[in-house]
């Protein structure tokens, strides 16, 4: 497996996102985690909201039987209620950062989290206050490095001035090329790594979307009837290109993300071991310049039908400034 750098961390180019759609089955999740580690995945990315803490617990269980060094990433800041798949607000208050970290460490069964993200920016809390509290967790040895997810560019700059930010995690795929305009250039200026979540367009780019009961994607505009049909037609163009290269559409989509820079790590999630194996194999695919150019012609920025979320207000949010 190819390794890439996120600041001081060395992680597999294709790592494992521990969020997947549909019903949560503990035995299946543990089997997936075990297989991911067998395949050479060296970073597991979870969050305290995934299955309302159950994902962290299972990740911790999978790691306890492993002697190899795994980079463990988790997040805090989105608040959910048991049995409710939708976030119920954002909390970036300093005291909550400490409380959330303590709870995550307990569920994970570890003494330190390698990469700890603010999951979403709190519109009520200056980022200096949140990251200042997170920096305190680093000083105490509870956290090694810090990250942000879906933060605005000025918030990233301000956060980085308080404590070095190791990685920013945003959605990035052929269907979501927004980070290319401002975020990726900014991160490269500051020396911050980029972690691409939903690099398969939440499954749309594989061409196989099965919206089962409880699937949160039903709430996303890109999966509404008309938009879904249009996006799957777009995905057929990816399938045709993948067929010519004798790889799967998902592998082609992942190979494109990885080809966008050596500072980019992809974290696809899945509930199927066969799909996991397919995803990991994508790390070894090298695309030609003409392949990359053709994909970017087919999937121009804004080509997807529908917004990523029904409410985009938390995406690219800038944190408030302290009162003067």
ZIQUITA-V893863 format. One record per backbone hydrogen bond with DSSP energy under -1.0 kcal/mol. NH is the residue of the N-H (numbers start at 1). CO is the residue of the C=O. If there is no record, write none. Layout:
nh co
NH CO
NH CO
This chain:
nh co
4 11
6 9
9 6
11 4
13 2
15 266
16 43
17 268
18 45
29 25
30 26
31 27
32 28
33 29
34 30
35 31
36 32
37 33
38 34
39 35
40 37
41 36
44 71
45 16
46 73
48 75
52 49
54 51
55 50
57 53
58 54
59 55
60 56
61 57
62 58
63 59
64 60
66 63
71 42
73 44
74 115
76 117
79 89
84 81
88 79
91 77
97 93
98 94
99 95
100 96
101 97
102 98
103 99
104 100
105 101
106 102
107 103
108 104
109 105
110 105
113 142
115 72
116 145
117 74
118 147
119 76
125 122
129 126
130 126
131 127
132 128
133 129
134 130
135 131
136 132
137 133
138 134
139 135
140 136
141 138
142 137
143 137
144 113
145 114
147 116
148 167
149 118
150 169
152 317
156 152
157 153
158 154
159 155
160 156
161 157
163 159
166 146
167 146
168 193
169 148
170 195
172 197
173 176
180 177
181 178
184 179
186 182
187 183
188 184
189 185
190 186
191 187
192 187
193 166
194 263
195 168
196 265
197 170
201 198
204 201
205 200
206 203
207 204
212 210
215 212
218 215
219 216
220 217
223 220
224 221
228 224
229 225
230 226
231 227
232 228
233 229
234 230
235 231
236 232
237 234
239 235
240 236
241 237
242 238
243 239
244 240
245 241
247 242
252 248
253 249
254 250
255 251
256 252
257 253
258 254
259 255
260 257
261 258
264 261
265 194
266 13
267 196
276 272
277 273
278 274
279 275
280 276
281 277
283 280
284 281
285 282
292 288
293 289
294 290
295 291
296 292
297 293
298 294
299 295
303 300
315 312
316 150
